[in-house]
């Protein structure tokens, strides 16, 4: 029996290799998606082999991740529950997609993952796997093995000579990719307790960021960021550059309690410096290029889109349908946003576009000859008609009196 395991090199998946071998008498093939974890990938082959894997696939998926997953999500302005930019959520469908591809290549009967039975990731991995290969068998060790906590896993790893980064002093779980890093569990499970200052990785504490503002310009074409300060960049290059710039300005830290798909609340701490900058810049260019009603209709669909990504329905027909609408709305979102980055804040201070719908001669408070202000009176009265009729009906019911005909002119 062959099992392909989504392997990160962290505590859960390192223990999972040995446990799967024993529990299923199986050959375990590890797969690690390089999504921008950086130094976390160092020594992974030796670690996977020591844990008992027969081989390890490492695939550099960073460009595909940004171009085909992060950028479509940014075009949709997806934010979950008003704060979370979905950095972990958006990585799971790509990992699962590649997991299924390797299972086919290796003729493996099963795939496995290290997600817990309480979290969202189990849903995301498995929905994608079933969507792409309906007959695949999925093994989730956390739903089967006897370990009840990460502390138990740390002890198991220590007893079996498996090197892991989690410790009893730092028991929280992390997940990093080119878009963000997340922290959850352990000492973060008390929603009143502040995160330890030495926990953060990507963004400086705002108070320690440099003492003068940094101004940048992000250029967009059809809703995609294509240039930074006049220099054309690939999607991956854009993310790398803005993570560095945003991080040194203390931008992108979020601490929230969110609603998991499985029904419980969970405290998560996130760092998304580049994504935070891109979200603000994109909104700025949209503000002068999108029609009002199209913008409002699209915005009404953002919570649903974000929910689909968060809950693992990336490959669902409804998310794909929504993506077409989101992308159609980006047809004229071409232009440049200028931002001021300073000690954790990301402020839009300018926007321009060759397709701008903003006309100074219409918006001005000074004299102009296009807009007749007298026209506003009829516009207001027509919009007020139903409000006035409702009130008149209330008066009539209370007094029995007939309103004067002229009162609703």
Secondary structure, 3 states (H helix, E strand, C coil): CEEEEECCCCHHHHHHHHHHHHHHCCEEEEEEEECCCHHHHCCHHHHHHHHCCCEEEEEECHHHHHHHHHHHHHHCCCCECCCECCCCHHHHHHHHHHHHHHHHHHCCCEEEECCCCCCCHHHHHHHHHHHHCCCCEEEEHHHCCCCCCHHHHHHHHHHCCCCCCCCCCCCCEEEECCCCEEEECHHHHCCCCCCCHHHCCCCCCHHHCCCCCEEEEEEEECCEEEEECCEECCHHHHHHHHHHHHHHCCCCEEEEEEECCCCCEEEEEEECHHHHHHHHHHHHHHHHHCCHHHHHHHHHHHHHHHHHHHHCCCCCHHHHHHHHHHHHCCCCCCEEEEEEEECCEEEEEEEECCCCCCCHHHHCCCCCCCCCCCHHHHHHHHHHHHHHHHHHHHHHHHHCCCCCHHHHC
